[in-house]
Amino acid sequence: MTEADTLHEECGVFGVWAPGRDVARLTYFGLFALQHRGQESAGIAVGDGATVLVRKDLGLVSQVFSDADLSALPGHVAVGHVRYGTSGAKSWEAAQPHLSTIGEVIVALAHNGTLVNSDDLRRQLIELGIPFRSNTDSEVAAKLIGYFTEKTGHLREGIAAAMRRIEGGYAMALVRENALYAFRDPNGIRPLVLGKLEATEEASEGWVVASETCALDIVGATFVREITPGEIIRLSDDGIVTCRGVPQRMPANCIFEHVYFARPDSVKDGSSFYAMRYAMGRRLAHEAPVDADLVIGVPDSGMPPAEGFAHELGLPFGEGLIKNRYVARTFIQPTQELRSRGVRMKLNALPDNVAGKRIVMVDDSIVRGTTSMQIVRMLRDAGATEVHVRINSPEVTWPCFYGIDTDTQDQLISANMDLEGIREFIGADSLAFLSVEGLLNCVPMNGYCTACFTGEYPVEIPASFSSGKFCEGYTPRNLGLSRADIKMGIGGITAENN
């Protein structure tokens, strides 16, 4: 798939408190399980009781860390990060965890999400004489926490004070030399789970936090619960301590975790994301049935709904597209001739299965339409007589401001064409999307953010942040000044703590 035509989430977070264990290696494998959430950079920071050391760089987890690197990071607490940036340039400085100093204490922060009021907060911090090395919102959060920790004298109070000022979707993990902290936005937009490592003969029990449960599985941790929206968890020699950083608001879990982002073997509310996607395919078959000879999925996230679609209609399910699983991000640009082949660098059709057949192609979403167009053409070139496209999510019509890289509406084909126009553009014989109601019936009964489908934003977006990002004629809801802009700027905090 072309990078310009796929949805990307910002990153994955992993943290571990486990005295007596090799926390750097545990974090390495946790990040390996979360690699699908970000491939631009990776980093690990380890606390050894006296200080915090960090190793980070551009590239995949396996490219950034060698065995020697991990051996040079001894300690009992660690935090790790894989990044796909929606805020800030692709650079070493933008890679995480972010190191920051609070007096004589070194902390490292890993962040998944986007802060919608970071520009205003950065400006205020700069006016206070606080320097920045990158233009990421994650560094704003780290510096803000440091500022308030110095004001209050306690790191947990500094985190809580920062949480009262930042707005957006975020899940963060932070280490100092002897403790791990984890906290989440009050709407729960970005995911964060807690797991436990059982005691062994060599080590006492430990704790793990991660963006998904698959990262718990790989290190042998048992899922305990989700970190609740607005909660702060501290893991240290004192055990696990929790407190309320900010009041919990109406739940708004990112619905695209269920459609696409999360690994299919990860679990939420007792159900695997594979099972949810299979159910989406079954529901889609009821909403938009089609008579065909073979149902195929676009690897990887399109496979479970394709299987469910085929099962519900009694149609054959098979493989029609082969994925090159060794294609990763590269700094080596293809020649123009190779670039023109676009999607074939990652996918290729299987003529033996599709030639002479009416094909249903199931995929998770259509963003800009160019990838779908290339895949449909590829299937026709392989001999398919008909290609019917079914999407197991509603149309992505609105930009996301909470951690997905679709922050301008003009790049979304569904905001600029009607259904028939999209069908013609991608060259399909028919096209249908799952309804919002149908999607919500396939996931656990919790509150969800569906802003990318409906334009109903759970966190108010400052006008300065959203300016120029909507097409003419679109009126999103819940836009306006955020709480931080109205009454909770940094200056107000200074007075509050005096």
Steps between C-alpha positions, in 0.01 A plus 500: 500500500622851437586684820288794389183292491493312828393607845777515756483537873765696675677235704521222755600525867646235731619530859622249758585501870676171575796494743718196441401470133665622181260790446677626186444166326144473626437845353667404173264205456201709611583754230550220250140396563388861452705564185182525289413823684805689377803437280680835482699478820543300818644568843551356848580685824610310812520610863762330716426660836746785448434639153315443171675392179338511156572343163286609204536545126315502169400159370328178605551347845726230355708767321538736794606252770783249503570247772783725619263798520262308727786372717609861551161588650489330842228595746169403655257740332466590132279667244500450123343654194442438129400803299304594196495877529189712456664790685852616427762420240659161440826551690709357783379779727137406428566133583386391844528455795564871565765564762441796728649624825306615805757655724750216551249230399503357146170376357411338165153526346333280236176631348234363268249753369470867410458807720277756332617798711874430489584812294358731764667309783834497317479876452435554870786271601740678265395832652598353837847428364457125448689378188382242246697264276211387276158620390310198634207517738665219699786729598244762602345245737842407644599861558159585644524213749847618595383856551220402735706240683743775594207715611335230713807305611343163405508325164152353535358845577693639205343238271153578635553874452612441141200275434270784607649719226558269204214414265467227241545124488800359683642198679837558666760308697780674686802368688733655753791316656285300741137507382264461204195721449217439252204725425227545242276776364166549682297375202711188453551575131842334485536152652718390794485171690657364819652153537676303773815288494478220756785449746764239418788346692730765354276808518206646687174591327506777241263727313459589134306774318445489124289634217363150428470164671713327233801675657411343836480156341848511350668573837287254696291756687137440596243763411363672812285786370496812288645812652187708548459834322651782706681258735866518607677177600836497681705178513797486735639326809185623675293279270222628279346834597214658305341843515266714296695745283193662344127418522388231257288630212264328261680192358627548145718201410647529151278281281779447248689291753227243436488546124870512418768611747505230768657164426228237446625290794474792744196498728261764629209438739542125463484495118787475254520759227495208255157397627372857475622536143349165407168629638538817292526285188186307593309823559628644172370192318151576633523869410657460154477143365635415157493192278859396430732203454770586756547731799853625571643738756768765466778382734520524788210680666256419217529125548278447810206705364535331161476163671190613691343642183553174311370287787180699533416475129624144452761612246850355457772687692850491361826680441510735204770743608849407617675736740874558499555476876857619481422847370566758769573868502818579313711806441585369152253645252389278208563603142219677319424180311463306827310783663244487221426141602390639836309244697674204332798553731278373782221304330464285191200315360477121480372425145443130572231594752337806343508443123156458349324569832270763647697629799393671820795693642463594868719772655494699823468853357540729201693818580613666179393226261823455308592168664153354444516609138835325450382179667181486292705552185745231613218249548356578157847460344515159672180397320217585742177551305339715772640674807259601775650701784366478855639708786453387862488857633290805413632766265791701646364847436648712779859567609637357826673725753572239765783290360420385144675664205189636324495855632371671184167416339602572142711181495196278572323373188167450682492870589534594135304235306172320540482120509454465124790737436729294724389178329585644161834637625619164634354309204284258700181335374335585830601663829350501849609607848388368838260736677595678823220315678619169357856564613399592854292182524818296441712642785471486881245733655719798587509861391692561178646789307346481151600852396670379180160368386256748656685826566405485868820574692514397869777749585459860395753610240650852519418705194873562447556123478214425260527807278513408132452129565135468394348515154243763413149400605605273788404607854654278767353487849668573834762728349606816682743615763628227729483522877872573510459802274212637707624486857782258558809649339840467660482846650186400688680198641784710634251704697318187608806355667620815674 
